[in-house]
Amino acid sequence: SYIVRYRAGSGRSAPVKRVTIAKVGKVTPDQARDVADITRVAEIRGGRLS
């Protein structure tokens, strides 16, 4: 599976969040990277990921 991991907050003490993007074979690596970038931007802006 393609996943994105990021820290929800600032600093190393912030909890690490993990979001599964898709299974390998369902999307290309480039598509998974694009989704990961969108996911990070949404988190930075305070958007909800569901």
Residue pairs with C-beta under 8 A, 6 or more apart in sequence:
1 20
1 21
1 22
1 23
1 24
2 20
2 21
2 22
2 23
2 24
2 27
2 29
2 32
2 35
2 36
3 18
3 19
3 20
3 21
4 18
4 19
4 21
4 35
4 36
4 39
4 40
5 16
5 17
5 18
6 16
6 17
6 39
6 40
6 43
7 14
7 15
7 16
7 17
8 14
8 15
8 16
8 17
8 43
9 15
17 43
19 39
19 49
21 27
21 32
21 35
21 36
21 39
22 31
22 32
22 35
27 35
39 49
41 47
42 48
42 49
43 49
